[in-house]
Amino acid sequence: MLELHAFYDVNENFRAGLMTSYEDYYGESYTFVAAEAIFTTRNMTFEARAGRYFSKYEVSDMAALDVTYSINEKVDLLAVTQGWFYDDGGHYSNIAVGAAYNVVEDIELYALVGLNESYAPLDWGMDKLDSVLIGARINFGGGSNDRIFHYRPLF
């Protein structure tokens, strides 16, 4: 996946921005365009995003909320919810919890376990399924800060 964020720091706790991403999922390409915002407190971060997915077969709107609670400088607890609302009337939603470990300042490993639900006017072959996401995030250049956006796809 490739993604690009443009943002504006409203104040030291609030950042607003726009993003776009491109990813290849089972041979199908997806482009995502969204508005996003992030708000930080002493040890919590709230990140929200709303946008539109474009692909050859599935076009949808998406909304998401991520909450991070920092236990200490190395360990974070994560809670994520996302919903996709397809133009054909279907929807897909999930809720997940997990943890992240900051290996060094610019490298984070994370894992999420989620419950997913979908509804489709046509048979997509799935109603409810569980998901596990294991990933890594690397910040290139400059130091990390607490207002970096954390887009995590949960297909």
C-alpha positions as YAML, in Angstrom:
chain: A
units: angstrom
residues:
- id: 1
  name: MET
  ca: [0.00, 0.00, 0.00]
- id: 2
  name: LEU
  ca: [1.11, 3.54, -0.77]
- id: 3
  name: GLU
  ca: [-0.39, 6.54, 0.97]
- id: 4
  name: LEU
  ca: [0.11, 10.29, 1.02]
- id: 5
  name: HIS
  ca: [-1.07, 12.69, 3.73]
- id: 6
  name: ALA
  ca: [-1.26, 16.50, 3.63]
- id: 7
  name: PHE
  ca: [-2.09, 18.16, 6.94]
- id: 8
  name: TYR
  ca: [-2.36, 21.39, 8.88]
- id: 9
  name: ASP
  ca: [-1.63, 21.72, 12.60]
- id: 10
  name: VAL
  ca: [-4.53, 23.70, 14.06]
- id: 11
  name: ASN
  ca: [-2.81, 23.71, 17.48]
- id: 12
  name: GLU
  ca: [-0.41, 21.49, 19.42]
- id: 13
  name: ASN
  ca: [-3.14, 18.88, 20.06]
- id: 14
  name: PHE
  ca: [-5.19, 18.93, 16.85]
- id: 15
  name: ARG
  ca: [-4.21, 18.15, 13.25]
- id: 16
  name: ALA
  ca: [-6.57, 18.15, 10.24]
- id: 17
  name: GLY
  ca: [-5.68, 16.71, 6.86]
- id: 18
  name: LEU
  ca: [-6.42, 15.03, 3.57]
- id: 19
  name: MET
  ca: [-5.10, 11.68, 2.41]
- id: 20
  name: THR
  ca: [-5.05, 9.39, -0.56]
- id: 21
  name: SER
  ca: [-3.91, 5.79, -0.75]
- id: 22
  name: TYR
  ca: [-3.49, 3.08, -3.35]
- id: 23
  name: GLU
  ca: [-3.48, -0.62, -2.57]
- id: 24
  name: ASP
  ca: [-3.70, -3.90, -4.43]
- id: 25
  name: TYR
  ca: [-6.01, -6.47, -2.80]
- id: 26
  name: TYR
  ca: [-6.38, -9.87, -4.49]
- id: 27
  name: GLY
  ca: [-5.43, -8.37, -7.86]
- id: 28
  name: GLU
  ca: [-7.94, -5.51, -7.62]
- id: 29
  name: SER
  ca: [-6.66, -1.96, -7.24]
- id: 30
  name: TYR
  ca: [-8.26, 0.41, -4.73]
- id: 31
  name: THR
  ca: [-7.84, 4.17, -4.48]
- id: 32
  name: PHE
  ca: [-8.97, 5.92, -1.31]
- id: 33
  name: VAL
  ca: [-9.45, 9.67, -0.81]
- id: 34
  name: ALA
  ca: [-10.38, 11.02, 2.64]
- id: 35
  name: ALA
  ca: [-10.47, 13.85, 5.15]
- id: 36
  name: GLU
  ca: [-8.91, 13.02, 8.48]
- id: 37
  name: ALA
  ca: [-8.32, 14.54, 11.91]
- id: 38
  name: ILE
  ca: [-6.29, 13.60, 14.95]
- id: 39
  name: PHE
  ca: [-6.56, 14.87, 18.51]
- id: 40
  name: THR
  ca: [-4.07, 14.05, 21.27]
- id: 41
  name: THR
  ca: [-4.18, 14.31, 25.03]
- id: 42
  name: ARG
  ca: [-1.52, 13.36, 27.57]
- id: 43
  name: ASN
  ca: [-1.68, 9.60, 26.91]
- id: 44
  name: MET
  ca: [-4.56, 9.15, 24.44]
- id: 45
  name: THR
  ca: [-4.96, 9.76, 20.73]
- id: 46
  name: PHE
  ca: [-8.25, 9.94, 18.82]
- id: 47
  name: GLU
  ca: [-8.05, 9.64, 15.04]
- id: 48
  name: ALA
  ca: [-11.05, 9.94, 12.71]
- id: 49
  name: ARG
  ca: [-11.33, 9.55, 8.95]
- id: 50
  name: ALA
  ca: [-14.11, 9.73, 6.37]
- id: 51
  name: GLY
  ca: [-13.67, 9.20, 2.66]
- id: 52
  name: ARG
  ca: [-14.45, 7.39, -0.56]
- id: 53
  name: TYR
  ca: [-13.02, 4.17, -2.04]
- id: 54
  name: PHE
  ca: [-12.85, 3.75, -5.79]
- id: 55
  name: SER
  ca: [-12.30, 0.46, -7.62]
- id: 56
  name: LYS
  ca: [-13.53, -1.31, -10.73]
- id: 57
  name: TYR
  ca: [-16.03, -3.45, -8.81]
- id: 58
  name: GLU
  ca: [-16.62, -1.82, -5.44]
- id: 59
  name: VAL
  ca: [-17.23, 1.87, -4.83]
- id: 60
  name: SER
  ca: [-17.97, 2.86, -1.24]
- id: 61
  name: ASP
  ca: [-17.89, 5.47, 1.47]
- id: 62
  name: MET
  ca: [-15.84, 4.76, 4.58]
- id: 63
  name: ALA
  ca: [-15.74, 6.12, 8.13]
- id: 64
  name: ALA
  ca: [-13.28, 5.12, 10.85]
- id: 65
  name: LEU
  ca: [-12.28, 5.90, 14.41]
- id: 66
  name: ASP
  ca: [-9.01, 4.78, 16.03]
- id: 67
  name: VAL
  ca: [-8.26, 5.24, 19.72]
- id: 68
  name: THR
  ca: [-4.78, 4.70, 21.15]
- id: 69
  name: TYR
  ca: [-3.96, 4.60, 24.86]
- id: 70
  name: SER
  ca: [-0.24, 4.80, 25.68]
- id: 71
  name: ILE
  ca: [0.65, 2.66, 28.67]
- id: 72
  name: ASN
  ca: [4.27, 3.83, 28.49]
- id: 73
  name: GLU
  ca: [6.80, 4.96, 25.86]
- id: 74
  name: LYS
  ca: [6.97, 1.46, 24.35]
- id: 75
  name: VAL
  ca: [3.46, -0.06, 24.59]
- id: 76
  name: ASP
  ca: [0.11, 1.22, 23.27]
- id: 77
  name: LEU
  ca: [-3.36, -0.31, 23.47]
- id: 78
  name: LEU
  ca: [-5.44, 0.06, 20.29]
- id: 79
  name: ALA
  ca: [-9.17, 0.13, 19.52]
- id: 80
  name: VAL
  ca: [-10.39, 0.54, 15.93]
- id: 81
  name: THR
  ca: [-13.78, 0.63, 14.27]
- id: 82
  name: GLN
  ca: [-14.40, 1.05, 10.55]
- id: 83
  name: GLY
  ca: [-17.42, 0.93, 8.29]
- id: 84
  name: TRP
  ca: [-17.78, 0.75, 4.50]
- id: 85
  name: PHE
  ca: [-21.09, 1.64, 2.87]
- id: 86
  name: TYR
  ca: [-21.26, 0.39, -0.73]
- id: 87
  name: ASP
  ca: [-23.13, 2.09, -3.55]
- id: 88
  name: ASP
  ca: [-25.08, -1.14, -4.20]
- id: 89
  name: GLY
  ca: [-26.58, -1.02, -0.69]
- id: 90
  name: GLY
  ca: [-24.19, -3.40, 1.05]
- id: 91
  name: HIS
  ca: [-22.03, -2.64, 4.04]
- id: 92
  name: TYR
  ca: [-18.99, -4.02, 5.82]
- id: 93
  name: SER
  ca: [-17.99, -3.06, 9.33]
- id: 94
  name: ASN
  ca: [-15.49, -4.16, 11.93]
- id: 95
  name: ILE
  ca: [-14.30, -3.48, 15.41]
- id: 96
  name: ALA
  ca: [-10.86, -4.53, 16.58]
- id: 97
  name: VAL
  ca: [-8.61, -4.31, 19.63]
- id: 98
  name: GLY
  ca: [-4.90, -4.84, 19.89]
- id: 99
  name: ALA
  ca: [-1.54, -3.52, 20.93]
- id: 100
  name: ALA
  ca: [1.47, -1.81, 19.43]
- id: 101
  name: TYR
  ca: [5.11, -2.00, 20.47]
- id: 102
  name: ASN
  ca: [7.49, 0.84, 19.61]
- id: 103
  name: VAL
  ca: [10.73, -0.99, 18.82]
- id: 104
  name: VAL
  ca: [12.68, 2.25, 18.36]
- id: 105
  name: GLU
  ca: [11.51, 5.83, 17.79]
- id: 106
  name: ASP
  ca: [10.48, 5.35, 14.14]
- id: 107
  name: ILE
  ca: [9.51, 1.64, 14.03]
- id: 108
  name: GLU
  ca: [6.27, 0.24, 15.44]
- id: 109
  name: LEU
  ca: [4.99, -3.35, 15.34]
- id: 110
  name: TYR
  ca: [1.27, -3.91, 15.94]
- id: 111
  name: ALA
  ca: [-1.38, -6.59, 16.04]
- id: 112
  name: LEU
  ca: [-5.18, -6.31, 16.00]
- id: 113
  name: VAL
  ca: [-7.89, -8.93, 16.43]
- id: 114
  name: GLY
  ca: [-11.26, -8.00, 15.00]
- id: 115
  name: LEU
  ca: [-14.86, -9.00, 14.53]
- id: 116
  name: ASN
  ca: [-16.29, -8.23, 11.10]
- id: 117
  name: GLU
  ca: [-19.81, -8.15, 9.75]
- id: 118
  name: SER
  ca: [-21.12, -7.62, 6.26]
- id: 119
  name: TYR
  ca: [-24.40, -7.36, 4.42]
- id: 120
  name: ALA
  ca: [-24.71, -7.48, 0.67]
- id: 121
  name: PRO
  ca: [-27.72, -7.52, -1.66]
- id: 122
  name: LEU
  ca: [-25.73, -10.06, -3.68]
- id: 123
  name: ASP
  ca: [-23.97, -13.05, -2.14]
- id: 124
  name: TRP
  ca: [-20.38, -11.97, -1.40]
- id: 125
  name: GLY
  ca: [-19.75, -15.28, 0.35]
- id: 126
  name: MET
  ca: [-19.29, -13.81, 3.83]
- id: 127
  name: ASP
  ca: [-21.60, -12.71, 6.60]
- id: 128
  name: LYS
  ca: [-19.43, -12.70, 9.70]
- id: 129
  name: LEU
  ca: [-15.75, -13.44, 9.97]
- id: 130
  name: ASP
  ca: [-12.90, -12.70, 12.29]
- id: 131
  name: SER
  ca: [-9.66, -11.03, 11.30]
- id: 132
  name: VAL
  ca: [-6.14, -10.76, 12.59]
- id: 133
  name: LEU
  ca: [-3.90, -7.97, 11.37]
- id: 134
  name: ILE
  ca: [-0.18, -8.00, 12.08]
- id: 135
  name: GLY
  ca: [1.79, -5.08, 10.75]
- id: 136
  name: ALA
  ca: [4.67, -2.67, 11.02]
- id: 137
  name: ARG
  ca: [4.89, 1.07, 10.58]
- id: 138
  name: ILE
  ca: [8.16, 2.81, 9.72]
- id: 139
  name: ASN
  ca: [8.52, 6.60, 9.70]
- id: 140
  name: PHE
  ca: [11.17, 7.69, 7.19]
- id: 141
  name: GLY
  ca: [13.02, 10.94, 7.77]
- id: 142
  name: GLY
  ca: [12.49, 13.34, 10.70]
- id: 143
  name: GLY
  ca: [11.50, 12.20, 14.15]
- id: 144
  name: SER
  ca: [8.16, 10.79, 15.13]
- id: 145
  name: ASN
  ca: [5.51, 12.81, 16.93]
- id: 146
  name: ASP
  ca: [2.19, 12.01, 18.56]
- id: 147
  name: ARG
  ca: [0.12, 13.45, 15.69]
- id: 148
  name: ILE
  ca: [1.24, 11.14, 12.88]
- id: 149
  name: PHE
  ca: [-1.75, 9.55, 11.13]
- id: 150
  name: HIS
  ca: [-2.00, 5.74, 11.44]
- id: 151
  name: TYR
  ca: [-4.11, 4.44, 8.57]
- id: 152
  name: ARG
  ca: [-4.49, 0.66, 9.10]
- id: 153
  name: PRO
  ca: [-6.61, -1.20, 6.53]
- id: 154
  name: LEU
  ca: [-8.67, -4.03, 7.99]
- id: 155
  name: PHE
  ca: [-9.93, -6.13, 5.09]
...
